[in-house]
């Protein structure tokens, strides 16, 4: 089958964001259905779970399994969604998020009966408000780990080590991955417990970097790369006018991870590497080998999808798993990919095969 694009590698970079991850499902669905399947999946938190489900299923089953996972963990909506007014919809979302706080989500997490503050001495894998043991069985239901470990599609999951604070990347091209690695990448404290792997404990990589761009920029491979980056928290928003707005905006800014500045830094570094490579081709000799090795030919085109809150999204939006909201978010993702495909120039290769370009898609 002839590829419908000129790229050597297509990357899906999936940010964390809890229930907002349903938006990623819609984005990935339409990318896959329009012949832009991933060669490399990078994810943290819920993005890591979505990435693992895609990597852990055959191409014709990926979308089906993604949707089935989200259907399993969803909370039933009350009433007819078509009749929802904005005010009622906000109350519906508040009730759904309160349900998650009090009872958890089926197949995902459940409230611990014992108050963790009353535990005098324990270990990080036992200290949390919720028990995520059900998630292991759910992952085994929807993910084929034998397929993941064949590494037909590269999978990289970001997590942070509790003991030393170092951001680590679990990668199926370097090690065997299991449910524990996905759970480690989505173990956000104090809600979820750390996951013990070997002698170390790991938390959600979003604590350190909710959008692990660095992994891509560190690739020293002469390739043409197309990265679909799916963000779940807004960098910009209207001025807060209620305390609910303040709480929501605070959460957005906490998880944006200052990656706008990180992106600018890596953009400058990428340009520098391009300059080094160009100069080295004309003047390289064995005495400057170390300097020459810093340059490498790589064309990187980043398409950034940005989830935009609906009027009914509250500060509890990341743990609001109602069926109605999940379907709405998936539809937003599908519509945003449709918008991208209507602008084919954004998908073209960078002319000199070495450089960097960023294009934003907002609903």
GIJOGI-V906437 format. One record per pair of residues at least 24 apart in sequence whose C-alpha atoms are under 6 Angstrom apart, sorted by the first residue. I is the first residue (numbers start at 1). J is the second residue. Records with the same first field share a line. If there is no record, write none. Layout:
# GIJOGI-V906437
I->J / J
This chain:
# GIJOGI-V906437
7->224 / 225
8->223 / 224
9->39 / 225
10->38 / 39 / 226 / 227
11->38 / 40 / 41 / 227
12->41 / 227 / 228
13->42 / 43 / 229
14->43 / 47 / 230
15->44 / 47 / 210 / 211 / 231
16->44 / 45 / 46 / 47 / 210
17->232 / 318
18->46 / 318 / 319
19->318 / 319 / 320 / 321
20->318
21->46
22->326 / 329 / 330
23->329 / 330 / 333
25->330
26->330 / 331 / 333 / 334
27->333 / 334 / 337
29->63
30->334
39->153
40->153 / 154 / 155
41->155
42->156 / 157
43->157
44->157 / 158 / 185 / 205
45->185 / 186 / 204
48->157
53->143
55->148 / 153
56->143 / 144 / 147 / 148
73->105 / 106 / 107
74->321 / 322 / 323
75->321 / 322 / 323
76->322 / 323
77->322 / 323
89->312
90->312
96->320 / 322
97->319 / 320
107->134 / 135 / 138
108->134 / 135
124->194
125->193 / 194 / 195
126->193
127->193
128->190 / 191 / 192 / 193
129->191
130->191 / 192
136->179
149->176
158->185 / 205
159->185 / 203 / 204 / 205
160->202 / 203 / 205
161->201 / 202
162->201 / 202
209->257
210->257
222->297 / 298
223->298
224->298 / 299
225->299 / 300
226->300 / 301
227->302
228->303
229->304
230->304 / 305
231->306
232->307
247->315
248->315
297->354
298->354
299->353 / 354 / 355
300->356
301->356 / 357
302->358
303->358 / 359
304->360 / 361
305->361
306->362
336->363
